[in-house]
Amino acid sequence: MKPIDLTTLLQKNKSGWVAVTEDYTRVVAHAKKFVDIQKKVKNKKNVVVVQAFDNYYNYVS
Amino acid sequence: MKHPYYLAPGYPRMASVPLLRVIYKHQTKRTTPVLALIDSGASVSFAPLDLAVWLGMKVDREKSLDIRGFNNVVTKCYPGTVTIEIDGNDFNVPVYFGGRSDMQCIIGQDPFFDMAKIVFERYEDSFSIERIRQKA
């Protein structure tokens, strides 16, 4: 299966929340807090929100 | 249903992570789809506290859980039961809300991994989630 590449979309935002189109081609909005990104996209359809980090590789749980 | 892995910014290597579109729901409120991490290494599910605020939920402040991560860093989290929609299926699960807004949305083992068959096939850049019958 082909992975979905978020690297270009997340390049400019290193923190907070990013809303992208569900085909992962365009950033629609950015906000620091989850509540704020929801307010920005609540009337938009076909949008997905994702947390922005500068590094996803160093995550451990 | 099969889902793709996502490539995300990383150092020293680009990260390949099993993210999944999840809609969090509580009563009449719902989020837009959120990319949450499916994390077999997490005991329970987590989300930032302001996600609970958005859903208008009351978290149980009497039953806080100190979540211990790498290096023993502790984050106080509070449970609340939400519905998470995945592939059109609803799952009622407890989620521990806490930390700052940048706390990762995580779907952990208890109880989600009892409700679905989850198979990671990173070598094929995919993972699958299949709802199973609840145990009697």
N, CA and C atoms of all chains as a GROMACS GRO file, in nm:
protein
  591
    1MET      N    1   0.085  -0.119   0.000
    1MET     CA    2   0.000   0.000   0.000
    1MET      C    3   0.089   0.124   0.000
    2LYS      N    4   0.047   0.223  -0.075
    2LYS     CA    5   0.130   0.345  -0.081
    2LYS      C    6   0.108   0.430   0.044
    3PRO      N    7   0.218   0.466   0.114
    3PRO     CA    8   0.198   0.552   0.232
    3PRO      C    9   0.155   0.692   0.192
    4ILE      N   10   0.092   0.760   0.284
    4ILE     CA   11   0.051   0.899   0.260
    4ILE      C   12   0.159   0.991   0.314
    5ASP      N   13   0.206   1.077   0.228
    5ASP     CA   14   0.321   1.162   0.262
    5ASP      C   15   0.274   1.297   0.314
    6LEU      N   16   0.298   1.319   0.445
    6LEU     CA   17   0.260   1.446   0.508
    6LEU      C   18   0.378   1.542   0.519
    7THR      N   19   0.495   1.500   0.475
    7THR     CA   20   0.616   1.578   0.504
    7THR      C   21   0.610   1.718   0.446
    8THR      N   22   0.564   1.732   0.325
    8THR     CA   23   0.557   1.866   0.264
    8THR      C   24   0.450   1.950   0.332
    9LEU      N   25   0.336   1.889   0.360
    9LEU     CA   26   0.226   1.964   0.423
    9LEU      C   27   0.262   2.014   0.562
   10LEU      N   28   0.344   1.936   0.633
   10LEU     CA   29   0.377   1.973   0.771
   10LEU      C   30   0.509   2.051   0.782
   11GLN      N   31   0.568   2.080   0.667
   11GLN     CA   32   0.700   2.145   0.667
   11GLN      C   33   0.700   2.281   0.738
   12LYS      N   34   0.595   2.358   0.717
   12LYS     CA   35   0.596   2.496   0.769
   12LYS      C   36   0.547   2.505   0.914
   13ASN      N   37   0.479   2.402   0.961
   13ASN     CA   38   0.424   2.408   1.096
   13ASN      C   39   0.489   2.302   1.183
   14LYS      N   40   0.554   2.347   1.288
   14LYS     CA   41   0.629   2.255   1.374
   14LYS      C   42   0.554   2.226   1.504
   15SER      N   43   0.443   2.293   1.524
   15SER     CA   44   0.367   2.268   1.647
   15SER      C   45   0.221   2.303   1.622
   16GLY      N   46   0.138   2.274   1.721
   16GLY     CA   47  -0.004   2.306   1.709
   16GLY      C   48  -0.078   2.207   1.621
   17TRP      N   49  -0.185   2.254   1.561
   17TRP     CA   50  -0.272   2.168   1.481
   17TRP      C   51  -0.284   2.222   1.339
   18VAL      N   52  -0.284   2.131   1.244
   18VAL     CA   53  -0.294   2.168   1.102
   18VAL      C   54  -0.416   2.099   1.043
   19ALA      N   55  -0.496   2.175   0.969
   19ALA     CA   56  -0.608   2.114   0.895
   19ALA      C   57  -0.566   2.103   0.749
   20VAL      N   58  -0.585   1.985   0.694
   20VAL     CA   59  -0.549   1.961   0.553
   20VAL      C   60  -0.669   1.904   0.479
   21THR      N   61  -0.669   1.920   0.349
   21THR     CA   62  -0.775   1.860   0.269
   21THR      C   63  -0.763   1.708   0.278
   22GLU      N   64  -0.874   1.638   0.265
   22GLU     CA   65  -0.868   1.493   0.288
   22GLU      C   66  -0.794   1.417   0.178
   23ASP      N   67  -0.762   1.488   0.069
   23ASP     CA   68  -0.674   1.423  -0.030
   23ASP      C   69  -0.527   1.456  -0.003
   24TYR      N   70  -0.502   1.525   0.108
   24TYR     CA   71  -0.367   1.556   0.155
   24TYR      C   72  -0.285   1.636   0.052
   25THR      N   73  -0.350   1.732  -0.012
   25THR     CA   74  -0.276   1.814  -0.109
   25THR      C   75  -0.256   1.957  -0.061
   26ARG      N   76  -0.332   2.001   0.041
   26ARG     CA   77  -0.332   2.144   0.074
   26ARG      C   78  -0.358   2.165   0.223
   27VAL      N   79  -0.288   2.262   0.279
   27VAL     CA   80  -0.316   2.304   0.417
   27VAL      C   81  -0.428   2.406   0.414
   28VAL      N   82  -0.528   2.384   0.498
   28VAL     CA   83  -0.645   2.472   0.501
   28VAL      C   84  -0.636   2.573   0.617
   29ALA      N   85  -0.581   2.529   0.730
   29ALA     CA   86  -0.574   2.618   0.847
   29ALA      C   87  -0.470   2.565   0.945
   30HIS      N   88  -0.429   2.653   1.032
   30HIS     CA   89  -0.337   2.616   1.140
   30HIS      C   90  -0.378   2.689   1.266
   31ALA      N   91  -0.364   2.623   1.380
   31ALA     CA   92  -0.394   2.689   1.507
   31ALA      C   93  -0.311   2.623   1.616
   32LYS      N   94  -0.290   2.698   1.724
   32LYS     CA   95  -0.211   2.643   1.835
   32LYS      C   96  -0.291   2.539   1.913
   33LYS      N   97  -0.418   2.567   1.933
   33LYS     CA   98  -0.500   2.480   2.018
   33LYS      C   99  -0.603   2.402   1.937
   34PHE      N  100  -0.640   2.286   1.990
   34PHE     CA  101  -0.738   2.202   1.922
   34PHE      C  102  -0.872   2.275   1.907
   35VAL      N  103  -0.912   2.343   2.012
   35VAL     CA  104  -1.040   2.416   2.008
   35VAL      C  105  -1.039   2.518   1.894
   36ASP      N  106  -0.927   2.585   1.877
   36ASP     CA  107  -0.919   2.689   1.773
   36ASP      C  108  -0.920   2.632   1.632
   37ILE      N  109  -0.854   2.518   1.612
   37ILE     CA  110  -0.856   2.458   1.477
   37ILE      C  111  -0.997   2.408   1.445
   38GLN      N  112  -1.067   2.359   1.547
   38GLN     CA  113  -1.205   2.312   1.524
   38GLN      C  114  -1.295   2.429   1.484
   39LYS      N  115  -1.276   2.543   1.552
   39LYS     CA  116  -1.356   2.660   1.517
   39LYS      C  117  -1.329   2.704   1.373
   40LYS      N  118  -1.202   2.695   1.332
   40LYS     CA  119  -1.166   2.740   1.198
   40LYS      C  120  -1.222   2.651   1.087
   41VAL      N  121  -1.239   2.522   1.117
   41VAL     CA  122  -1.278   2.429   1.009
   41VAL      C  123  -1.420   2.374   1.026
   42LYS      N  124  -1.493   2.425   1.124
   42LYS     CA  125  -1.621   2.357   1.156
   42LYS      C  126  -1.722   2.362   1.040
   43ASN      N  127  -1.709   2.460   0.953
   43ASN     CA  128  -1.801   2.464   0.839
   43ASN      C  129  -1.738   2.410   0.710
   44LYS      N  130  -1.619   2.357   0.722
   44LYS     CA  131  -1.551   2.304   0.604
   44LYS      C  132  -1.572   2.152   0.596
   45LYS      N  133  -1.597   2.106   0.475
   45LYS     CA  134  -1.611   1.961   0.456
   45LYS      C  135  -1.481   1.905   0.400
   46ASN      N  136  -1.467   1.773   0.412
   46ASN     CA  137  -1.353   1.703   0.355
   46ASN      C  138  -1.219   1.755   0.406
   47VAL      N  139  -1.215   1.773   0.536
   47VAL     CA  140  -1.093   1.823   0.601
   47VAL      C  141  -1.052   1.724   0.711
   48VAL      N  142  -0.923   1.709   0.728
   48VAL     CA  143  -0.868   1.624   0.833
   48VAL      C  144  -0.772   1.709   0.916
   49VAL      N  145  -0.774   1.692   1.048
   49VAL     CA  146  -0.678   1.768   1.128
   49VAL      C  147  -0.572   1.674   1.185
   50VAL      N  148  -0.451   1.730   1.194
   50VAL     CA  149  -0.337   1.651   1.239
   50VAL      C  150  -0.250   1.739   1.327
   51GLN      N  151  -0.189   1.676   1.427
   51GLN     CA  152  -0.098   1.750   1.512
   51GLN      C  153   0.035   1.768   1.441
   52ALA      N  154   0.091   1.887   1.456
   52ALA     CA  155   0.219   1.916   1.391
   52ALA      C  156   0.332   1.904   1.493
   53PHE      N  157   0.431   1.826   1.460
   53PHE     CA  158   0.552   1.815   1.541
   53PHE      C  159   0.671   1.834   1.448
   54ASP      N  160   0.781   1.883   1.503
   54ASP     CA  161   0.898   1.896   1.416
   54ASP      C  162   0.963   1.761   1.390
   55ASN      N  163   0.939   1.667   1.483
   55ASN     CA  164   1.000   1.536   1.466
   55ASN      C  165   0.906   1.426   1.512
   56TYR      N  166   0.862   1.345   1.420
   56TYR     CA  167   0.776   1.231   1.454
   56TYR      C  168   0.858   1.105   1.478
   57TYR      N  169   0.986   1.114   1.449
   57TYR     CA  170   1.070   0.994   1.456
   57TYR      C  171   1.111   0.960   1.598
   58ASN      N  172   1.113   1.062   1.686
   58ASN     CA  173   1.166   1.038   1.820
   58ASN      C  174   1.057   1.007   1.922
   59TYR      N  175   0.938   0.973   1.875
   59TYR     CA  176   0.828   0.945   1.966
   59TYR      C  177   0.838   0.804   2.023
   60VAL      N  178   0.824   0.793   2.155
   60VAL     CA  179   0.809   0.661   2.217
   60VAL      C  180   0.698   0.670   2.320
   61SER      N  181   0.628   0.561   2.339
   61SER     CA  182   0.525   0.562   2.442
   61SER      C  183   0.556   0.456   2.545
   62MET      N  184  -1.047  -0.340   0.767
   62MET     CA  185  -1.017  -0.250   0.657
   62MET      C  186  -0.870  -0.211   0.663
   63LYS      N  187  -0.807  -0.207   0.546
   63LYS     CA  188  -0.665  -0.171   0.542
   63LYS      C  189  -0.647  -0.021   0.541
   64HIS      N  190  -0.543   0.023   0.608
   64HIS     CA  191  -0.512   0.165   0.614
   64HIS      C  192  -0.364   0.185   0.585
   65PRO      N  193  -0.331   0.298   0.525
   65PRO     CA  194  -0.190   0.322   0.495
   65PRO      C  195  -0.115   0.381   0.615
   66TYR      N  196   0.012   0.359   0.621
   66TYR     CA  197   0.098   0.434   0.711
   66TYR      C  198   0.114   0.576   0.654
   67TYR      N  199   0.156   0.666   0.740
   67TYR     CA  200   0.180   0.804   0.698
   67TYR      C  201   0.329   0.836   0.714
   68LEU      N  202   0.382   0.908   0.619
   68LEU     CA  203   0.518   0.958   0.629
   68LEU      C  204   0.512   1.098   0.686
   69ALA      N  205   0.590   1.121   0.793
   69ALA     CA  206   0.585   1.250   0.861
   69ALA      C  207   0.728   1.298   0.885
   70PRO      N  208   0.743   1.430   0.907
   70PRO     CA  209   0.879   1.484   0.926
   70PRO      C  210   0.950   1.416   1.041
   71GLY      N  211   1.078   1.388   1.024
   71GLY     CA  212   1.153   1.324   1.131
   71GLY      C  213   1.302   1.342   1.114
   72TYR      N  214   1.373   1.323   1.226
   72TYR     CA  215   1.518   1.330   1.224
   72TYR      C  216   1.570   1.222   1.318
   73PRO      N  217   1.667   1.142   1.284
   73PRO     CA  218   1.750   1.145   1.164
   73PRO      C  219   1.683   1.083   1.041
   74ARG      N  220   1.566   1.024   1.058
   74ARG     CA  221   1.497   0.966   0.941
   74ARG      C  222   1.355   1.016   0.935
   75MET      N  223   1.300   1.015   0.818
   75MET     CA  224   1.156   1.042   0.804
   75MET      C  225   1.080   0.935   0.883
   76ALA      N  226   0.972   0.976   0.948
   76ALA     CA  227   0.897   0.880   1.030
   76ALA      C  228   0.787   0.815   0.948
   77SER      N  229   0.765   0.688   0.974
   77SER     CA  230   0.654   0.614   0.913
   77SER      C  231   0.563   0.570   1.027
   78VAL      N  232   0.444   0.626   1.033
   78VAL     CA  233   0.360   0.607   1.153
   78VAL      C  234   0.218   0.562   1.117
   79PRO      N  235   0.163   0.473   1.202
   79PRO     CA  236   0.026   0.425   1.177
   79PRO      C  237  -0.078   0.523   1.231
   80LEU      N  238  -0.110   0.623   1.152
   80LEU     CA  239  -0.212   0.720   1.189
   80LEU      C  240  -0.345   0.676   1.129
   81LEU      N  241  -0.452   0.714   1.195
   81LEU     CA  242  -0.585   0.672   1.152
   81LEU      C  243  -0.684   0.786   1.170
   82ARG      N  244  -0.773   0.802   1.073
   82ARG     CA  245  -0.877   0.905   1.086
   82ARG      C  246  -0.980   0.862   1.189
   83VAL      N  247  -0.993   0.944   1.291
   83VAL     CA  248  -1.086   0.915   1.400
   83VAL      C  249  -1.175   1.037   1.422
   84ILE      N  250  -1.304   1.015   1.436
   84ILE     CA  251  -1.396   1.122   1.475
   84ILE      C  252  -1.433   1.097   1.620
   85TYR      N  253  -1.407   1.196   1.705
   85TYR     CA  254  -1.444   1.187   1.847
   85TYR      C  255  -1.584   1.245   1.862
   86LYS      N  256  -1.671   1.173   1.933
   86LYS     CA  257  -1.810   1.217   1.948
   86LYS      C  258  -1.853   1.209   2.094
   87HIS      N  259  -1.932   1.308   2.132
   87HIS     CA  260  -1.993   1.305   2.266
   87HIS      C  261  -2.127   1.376   2.256
   88GLN      N  262  -2.233   1.302   2.285
   88GLN     CA  263  -2.370   1.355   2.269
   88GLN      C  264  -2.386   1.415   2.130
   89THR      N  265  -2.417   1.544   2.117
   89THR     CA  266  -2.440   1.599   1.982
   89THR      C  267  -2.314   1.658   1.920
   90LYS      N  268  -2.206   1.663   1.998
   90LYS     CA  269  -2.084   1.725   1.946
   90LYS      C  270  -1.994   1.622   1.880
   91ARG      N  271  -1.922   1.665   1.778
   91ARG     CA  272  -1.826   1.578   1.712
   91ARG      C  273  -1.710   1.661   1.659
   92THR      N  274  -1.598   1.597   1.645
   92THR     CA  275  -1.484   1.666   1.588
   92THR      C  276  -1.480   1.642   1.438
   93THR      N  277  -1.402   1.721   1.368
   93THR     CA  278  -1.366   1.683   1.232
   93THR      C  279  -1.272   1.562   1.244
   94PRO      N  280  -1.253   1.485   1.139
   94PRO     CA  281  -1.163   1.370   1.152
   94PRO      C  282  -1.023   1.414   1.198
   95VAL      N  283  -0.971   1.339   1.295
   95VAL     CA  284  -0.840   1.367   1.353
   95VAL      C  285  -0.749   1.249   1.320
   96LEU      N  286  -0.626   1.278   1.284
   96LEU     CA  287  -0.531   1.168   1.264
   96LEU      C  288  -0.473   1.129   1.400
   97ALA      N  289  -0.515   1.013   1.450
   97ALA     CA  290  -0.469   0.964   1.580
   97ALA      C  291  -0.372   0.847   1.558
   98LEU      N  292  -0.280   0.834   1.651
   98LEU     CA  293  -0.181   0.728   1.642
   98LEU      C  294  -0.237   0.599   1.701
   99ILE      N  295  -0.232   0.492   1.627
   99ILE     CA  296  -0.269   0.360   1.681
   99ILE      C  297  -0.143   0.304   1.747
  100ASP      N  298  -0.148   0.292   1.879
  100ASP     CA  299  -0.025   0.269   1.954
  100ASP      C  300  -0.037   0.146   2.043
  101SER      N  301   0.020   0.036   1.996
  101SER     CA  302   0.013  -0.088   2.074
  101SER      C  303   0.099  -0.080   2.200
  102GLY      N  304   0.184   0.020   2.209
  102GLY     CA  305   0.268   0.037   2.328
  102GLY      C  306   0.203   0.121   2.437
  103ALA      N  307   0.087   0.175   2.407
  103ALA     CA  308   0.016   0.257   2.506
  103ALA      C  309  -0.090   0.172   2.575
  104SER      N  310  -0.096   0.180   2.707
  104SER     CA  311  -0.193   0.100   2.781
  104SER      C  312  -0.336   0.147   2.754
  105VAL      N  313  -0.352   0.277   2.748
  105VAL     CA  314  -0.486   0.335   2.732
  105VAL      C  315  -0.483   0.443   2.622
  106SER      N  316  -0.598   0.501   2.595
  106SER     CA  317  -0.605   0.607   2.493
  106SER      C  318  -0.590   0.744   2.558
  107PHE      N  319  -0.528   0.836   2.486
  107PHE     CA  320  -0.507   0.971   2.536
  107PHE      C  321  -0.551   1.074   2.434
  108ALA      N  322  -0.579   1.192   2.484
  108ALA     CA  323  -0.602   1.307   2.397
  108ALA      C  324  -0.580   1.433   2.478
  109PRO      N  325  -0.552   1.545   2.412
  109PRO     CA  326  -0.533   1.668   2.487
  109PRO      C  327  -0.662   1.711   2.557
  110LEU      N  328  -0.645   1.778   2.670
  110LEU     CA  329  -0.760   1.819   2.749
  110LEU      C  330  -0.855   1.910   2.669
  111ASP      N  331  -0.800   1.991   2.580
  111ASP     CA  332  -0.891   2.082   2.509
  111ASP      C  333  -0.979   2.011   2.406
  112LEU      N  334  -0.948   1.884   2.375
  112LEU     CA  335  -1.040   1.805   2.292
  112LEU      C  336  -1.168   1.776   2.371
  113ALA      N  337  -1.149   1.745   2.500
  113ALA     CA  338  -1.266   1.723   2.588
  113ALA      C  339  -1.347   1.851   2.602
  114VAL      N  340  -1.278   1.963   2.609
  114VAL     CA  341  -1.346   2.093   2.619
  114VAL      C  342  -1.431   2.116   2.495
  115TRP      N  343  -1.373   2.088   2.377
  115TRP     CA  344  -1.447   2.106   2.251
  115TRP      C  345  -1.574   2.020   2.247
  116LEU      N  346  -1.563   1.900   2.302
  116LEU     CA  347  -1.678   1.808   2.300
  116LEU      C  348  -1.779   1.840   2.411
  117GLY      N  349  -1.744   1.935   2.497
  117GLY     CA  350  -1.835   1.970   2.608
  117GLY      C  351  -1.844   1.862   2.712
  118MET      N  352  -1.736   1.786   2.729
  118MET     CA  353  -1.737   1.674   2.823
  118MET      C  354  -1.695   1.717   2.962
  119LYS      N  355  -1.748   1.644   3.060
  119LYS     CA  356  -1.697   1.659   3.195
  119LYS      C  357  -1.606   1.542   3.221
  120VAL      N  358  -1.479   1.571   3.250
  120VAL     CA  359  -1.388   1.461   3.282
  120VAL      C  360  -1.398   1.434   3.431
  121ASP      N  361  -1.360   1.313   3.470
  121ASP     CA  362  -1.370   1.273   3.610
  121ASP      C  363  -1.243   1.312   3.684
  122ARG      N  364  -1.249   1.426   3.752
  122ARG     CA  365  -1.129   1.478   3.820
  122ARG      C  366  -1.094   1.398   3.945
  123GLU      N  367  -1.187   1.314   3.990
  123GLU     CA  368  -1.160   1.230   4.108
  123GLU      C  369  -1.072   1.110   4.071
  124LYS      N  370  -1.076   1.074   3.943
  124LYS     CA  371  -1.007   0.951   3.904
  124LYS      C  372  -0.890   0.981   3.810
  125SER      N  373  -0.809   1.076   3.848
  125SER     CA  374  -0.696   1.112   3.761
  125SER      C  375  -0.596   0.996   3.754
  126LEU      N  376  -0.526   0.992   3.644
  126LEU     CA  377  -0.425   0.889   3.625
  126LEU      C  378  -0.296   0.960   3.587
  127ASP      N  379  -0.189   0.930   3.660
  127ASP     CA  380  -0.060   0.985   3.624
  127ASP      C  381   0.000   0.900   3.513
  128ILE      N  382   0.003   0.956   3.395
  128ILE     CA  383   0.056   0.882   3.282
  128ILE      C  384   0.208   0.897   3.281
  129ARG      N  385   0.274   0.784   3.285
  129ARG     CA  386   0.420   0.786   3.290
  129ARG      C  387   0.476   0.749   3.155
  130GLY      N  388   0.554   0.839   3.102
  130GLY     CA  389   0.614   0.813   2.971
  130GLY      C  390   0.762   0.787   2.984
  131PHE      N  391   0.829   0.802   2.873
  131PHE     CA  392   0.973   0.782   2.866
  131PHE      C  393   1.040   0.877   2.965
  132ASN      N  394   1.150   0.835   3.027
  132ASN     CA  395   1.221   0.917   3.126
  132ASN      C  396   1.137   0.948   3.249
  133ASN      N  397   1.031   0.870   3.269
  133ASN     CA  398   0.944   0.887   3.386
  133ASN      C  399   0.874   1.022   3.394
  134VAL      N  400   0.858   1.090   3.282
  134VAL     CA  401   0.784   1.215   3.282
  134VAL      C  402   0.637   1.183   3.304
  135VAL      N  403   0.576   1.254   3.399
  135VAL     CA  404   0.439   1.222   3.438
  135VAL      C  405   0.344   1.333   3.393
  136THR      N  406   0.233   1.294   3.333
  136THR     CA  407   0.128   1.390   3.295
  136THR      C  408  -0.001   1.345   3.361
  137LYS      N  409  -0.065   1.436   3.433
  137LYS     CA  410  -0.191   1.401   3.499
  137LYS      C  411  -0.303   1.402   3.395
  138CYS      N  412  -0.378   1.294   3.387
  138CYS     CA  413  -0.486   1.283   3.288
  138CYS      C  414  -0.615   1.240   3.357
  139TYR      N  415  -0.725   1.277   3.295
  139TYR     CA  416  -0.857   1.252   3.356
  139TYR      C  417  -0.944   1.174   3.258
  140PRO      N  418  -1.010   1.069   3.307
  140PRO     CA  419  -1.086   0.986   3.214
  140PRO      C  420  -1.222   1.043   3.177
  141GLY      N  421  -1.263   1.012   3.058
  141GLY     CA  422  -1.398   1.044   3.012
  141GLY      C  423  -1.432   0.944   2.902
  142THR      N  424  -1.557   0.903   2.895
  142THR     CA  425  -1.594   0.806   2.792
  142THR      C  426  -1.645   0.879   2.669
  143VAL      N  427  -1.585   0.848   2.555
  143VAL     CA  428  -1.627   0.908   2.429
  143VAL      C  429  -1.657   0.798   2.329
  144THR      N  430  -1.724   0.838   2.223
  144THR     CA  431  -1.742   0.749   2.109
  144THR      C  432  -1.638   0.788   2.006
  145ILE      N  433  -1.565   0.688   1.958
  145ILE     CA  434  -1.474   0.717   1.848
  145ILE      C  435  -1.526   0.644   1.724
  146GLU      N  436  -1.535   0.719   1.617
  146GLU     CA  437  -1.584   0.660   1.490
  146GLU      C  438  -1.465   0.630   1.401
  147ILE      N  439  -1.457   0.504   1.364
  147ILE     CA  440  -1.349   0.457   1.278
  147ILE      C  441  -1.410   0.376   1.165
  148ASP      N  442  -1.384   0.412   1.044
  148ASP     CA  443  -1.440   0.341   0.927
  148ASP      C  444  -1.591   0.327   0.935
  149GLY      N  445  -1.659   0.425   0.992
  149GLY     CA  446  -1.805   0.419   1.003
  149GLY      C  447  -1.855   0.338   1.121
  150ASN      N  448  -1.765   0.278   1.198
  150ASN     CA  449  -1.803   0.202   1.317
  150ASN      C  450  -1.780   0.285   1.442
  151ASP      N  451  -1.876   0.279   1.534
  151ASP     CA  452  -1.862   0.350   1.662
  151ASP      C  453  -1.809   0.257   1.770
  152PHE      N  454  -1.713   0.307   1.845
  152PHE     CA  455  -1.659   0.235   1.960
  152PHE      C  456  -1.669   0.328   2.081
  153ASN      N  457  -1.727   0.280   2.189
  153ASN     CA  458  -1.729   0.358   2.313
  153ASN      C  459  -1.608   0.320   2.396
  154VAL      N  460  -1.522   0.417   2.416
  154VAL     CA  461  -1.397   0.387   2.488
  154VAL      C  462  -1.366   0.497   2.588
  155PRO      N  463  -1.303   0.461   2.699
  155PRO     CA  464  -1.251   0.565   2.788
  155PRO      C  465  -1.126   0.627   2.726
  156VAL      N  466  -1.119   0.758   2.734
  156VAL     CA  467  -0.999   0.829   2.688
  156VAL      C  468  -0.949   0.912   2.805
  157TYR      N  469  -0.819   0.914   2.824
  157TYR     CA  470  -0.760   0.997   2.931
  157TYR      C  471  -0.719   1.131   2.870
  158PHE      N  472  -0.781   1.236   2.921
  158PHE     CA  473  -0.756   1.371   2.869
  158PHE      C  474  -0.660   1.443   2.962
  159GLY      N  475  -0.565   1.511   2.904
  159GLY     CA  476  -0.473   1.586   2.988
  159GLY      C  477  -0.362   1.647   2.907
  160GLY      N  478  -0.276   1.717   2.978
  160GLY     CA  479  -0.159   1.774   2.913
  160GLY      C  480  -0.193   1.894   2.827
  161ARG      N  481  -0.092   1.941   2.761
  161ARG     CA  482  -0.109   2.060   2.677
  161ARG      C  483  -0.174   2.019   2.545
  162SER      N  484  -0.202   2.121   2.465
  162SER     CA  485  -0.271   2.096   2.338
  162SER      C  486  -0.188   2.011   2.243
  163ASP      N  487  -0.057   2.006   2.270
  163ASP     CA  488   0.027   1.928   2.178
  163ASP      C  489   0.041   1.782   2.221
  164MET      N  490  -0.036   1.742   2.321
  164MET     CA  491  -0.034   1.600   2.359
  164MET      C  492  -0.093   1.519   2.243
  165GLN      N  493  -0.024   1.414   2.207
  165GLN     CA  494  -0.065   1.335   2.091
  165GLN      C  495  -0.197   1.262   2.115
  166CYS      N  496  -0.282   1.259   2.014
  166CYS     CA  497  -0.403   1.176   2.019
  166CYS      C  498  -0.360   1.031   1.994
  167ILE      N  499  -0.384   0.948   2.091
  167ILE     CA  500  -0.338   0.809   2.086
  167ILE      C  501  -0.454   0.715   2.111
  168ILE      N  502  -0.465   0.614   2.028
  168ILE     CA  503  -0.559   0.506   2.056
  168ILE      C  504  -0.475   0.390   2.109
  169GLY      N  505  -0.488   0.363   2.239
  169GLY     CA  506  -0.407   0.259   2.303
  169GLY      C  507  -0.485   0.129   2.321
  170GLN      N  508  -0.422   0.038   2.394
  170GLN     CA  509  -0.472  -0.099   2.399
  170GLN      C  510  -0.607  -0.117   2.469
  171ASP      N  511  -0.617  -0.061   2.591
  171ASP     CA  512  -0.736  -0.092   2.672
  171ASP      C  513  -0.844   0.015   2.653
  172PRO      N  514  -0.959  -0.020   2.605
  172PRO     CA  515  -1.005  -0.152   2.564
  172PRO      C  516  -1.011  -0.171   2.412
  173PHE      N  517  -0.958  -0.072   2.336
  173PHE     CA  518  -0.981  -0.076   2.192
  173PHE      C  519  -0.926  -0.203   2.127
  174PHE      N  520  -0.811  -0.250   2.178
  174PHE     CA  521  -0.751  -0.368   2.115
  174PHE      C  522  -0.827  -0.496   2.150
  175ASP      N  523  -0.922  -0.486   2.245
  175ASP     CA  524  -1.012  -0.599   2.272
  175ASP      C  525  -1.133  -0.597   2.178
  176MET      N  526  -1.155  -0.484   2.113
  176MET     CA  527  -1.275  -0.466   2.031
  176MET      C  528  -1.247  -0.487   1.882
  177ALA      N  529  -1.122  -0.489   1.847
  177ALA     CA  530  -1.088  -0.498   1.705
  177ALA      C  531  -0.962  -0.582   1.686
  178LYS      N  532  -0.956  -0.647   1.573
  178LYS     CA  533  -0.834  -0.717   1.535
  178LYS      C  534  -0.746  -0.616   1.462
  179ILE      N  535  -0.628  -0.594   1.516
  179ILE     CA  536  -0.539  -0.493   1.459
  179ILE      C  537  -0.410  -0.561   1.417
  180VAL      N  538  -0.379  -0.548   1.291
  180VAL     CA  539  -0.258  -0.612   1.239
  180VAL      C  540  -0.171  -0.506   1.173
  181PHE      N  541  -0.050  -0.491   1.225
  181PHE     CA  542   0.045  -0.396   1.168
  181PHE      C  543   0.131  -0.467   1.064
  182GLU      N  544   0.136  -0.412   0.944
  182GLU     CA  545   0.222  -0.467   0.839
  182GLU      C  546   0.306  -0.353   0.781
  183ARG      N  547   0.394  -0.306   0.867
  183ARG     CA  548   0.474  -0.188   0.830
  183ARG      C  549   0.556  -0.213   0.704
  184TYR      N  550   0.601  -0.338   0.688
  184TYR     CA  551   0.680  -0.370   0.569
  184TYR      C  552   0.600  -0.348   0.441
  185GLU      N  553   0.469  -0.341   0.454
  185GLU     CA  554   0.384  -0.311   0.337
  185GLU      C  555   0.320  -0.172   0.348
  186ASP      N  556   0.369  -0.095   0.444
  186ASP     CA  557   0.317   0.041   0.468
  186ASP      C  558   0.167   0.040   0.497
  187SER      N  559   0.121  -0.064   0.563
  187SER     CA  560  -0.023  -0.070   0.592
  187SER      C  561  -0.050  -0.138   0.726
  188PHE      N  562  -0.168  -0.114   0.777
  188PHE     CA  563  -0.218  -0.186   0.894
  188PHE      C  564  -0.367  -0.205   0.874
  189SER      N  565  -0.423  -0.304   0.941
  189SER     CA  566  -0.566  -0.329   0.922
  189SER      C  567  -0.638  -0.330   1.056
  190ILE      N  568  -0.762  -0.286   1.051
  190ILE     CA  569  -0.847  -0.285   1.170
  190ILE      C  570  -0.979  -0.350   1.133
  191GLU      N  571  -1.013  -0.451   1.208
  191GLU     CA  572  -1.136  -0.524   1.182
  191GLU      C  573  -1.213  -0.540   1.312
  192ARG      N  574  -1.334  -0.488   1.315
  192ARG     CA  575  -1.414  -0.499   1.438
  192ARG      C  576  -1.443  -0.645   1.469
  193ILE      N  577  -1.433  -0.682   1.595
  193ILE     CA  578  -1.466  -0.820   1.631
  193ILE      C  579  -1.587  -0.818   1.723
  194ARG      N  580  -1.650  -0.933   1.735
  194ARG     CA  581  -1.765  -0.944   1.825
  194ARG      C  582  -1.720  -0.925   1.968
  195GLN      N  583  -1.800  -0.856   2.045
  195GLN     CA  584  -1.770  -0.839   2.187
  195GLN      C  585  -1.778  -0.973   2.256
  196LYS      N  586  -1.685  -0.996   2.350
  196LYS     CA  587  -1.689  -1.119   2.429
  196LYS      C  588  -1.813  -1.115   2.517
  197ALA      N  589  -1.874  -1.234   2.536
  197ALA     CA  590  -1.996  -1.239   2.620
  197ALA      C  591  -1.961  -1.220   2.765
   0.00000   0.00000   0.00000
